[in-house]
Amino acid sequence: MREVTAEDVVTVEDLRKVYVLRGGLRRRRELVAVAGSTFSVAAGGSLAVVGESGSGKSTTARMLVGLETPTAGRIVVAGREHGSGRITGGERRRRARDIQMVFQNPYASLDPRQSVSSCIASVLRLHFPERDDHWRRERIQRLLDQVGLDERQGRALPRHLSGGQRQRVAIARALAAEPRVLVLDEAVSALDVSIQAQVLNMLRDIREEVDIAYLFVSHDLAVVRQISDEVIVMREGEIVERGRTEDVLDRPQHPYTRLLIDSVPRPGWRPRRVVGV
């Protein structure tokens, strides 16, 4: 994988997250979720983080956006260091202008009482208070167009939209803050394959139009191949392999990466029936 450069929009050095688990009789043990990860994302680039459940990939993403506090390490986004101490509301809004996150379940992150347009308008009022209503209406329409939603869908409540449409709303809301980085945590894993392909194509087009970088967390190697330039493979909190996506997926070096690739069902695969279960 390439070295960190001045053109990187995200730089992570020796990132570590340890959870302290307490049991009965004052027992205490530590769970190392992320064990000293170092990586970078180029401005306008796309990095995928892959691994099985419990590998530390989602914890890494949550630390980047400030939803988890690192135990140790350094995070720099858009040239600004993200410290681990308490931050003010103003600092939190400033960070949100640098990096936004799209979650796996958009319905859980959307206000069911807000229409799509109102949801986006709330973000615009927060981050661009100096702008007037006319600018906001035009900006909302551009964002809806960008994610493939029409004016009728803009007036709808989340419950009246399909899963794919709700995920498009979540992406539009994240883009409304004009971030430099978009973190997508299993953002298409709950979608049907055909809808998944549409959303991935949309994300590719947005990246070509807008100066934005992606950090894409996924367990789906087909998705990773389509969306990312580079990939890191995590296992039990550690990065075990990294490189250009096609190099890692076509010529894996680490046994764990080969195991992940070999676990992908091939055409014609049929599940075996287990007798007695």
Buried (B, 14 or more C-beta within 10 A) or exposed (E): BEEBEEEBBBBBBEBBBBEEEEEEEEEEEEEBBBBBBBBBBBBBBBBBBBBBEBBBBBBBBBBBBBEBEBBEBBBBBBEEEBEBEEBEEEBEEBBBBBBBBBBBBBBEBBEEEBBBBBBBBBBBEEBBEEEEEEEBEEBBBEBBEBBBBEEEBBEBBBEEBEBBBBBBBBBBBBBBBBBBBBBBBBBBBBBEEEBBBBBBEBBBEBBEEBEBBBBBBBBBBBBBBBBBBBBBBBBBBBBBBBBBBEBBBEEBEBEBBEEBEEEEEEEEEEEEEEEEE
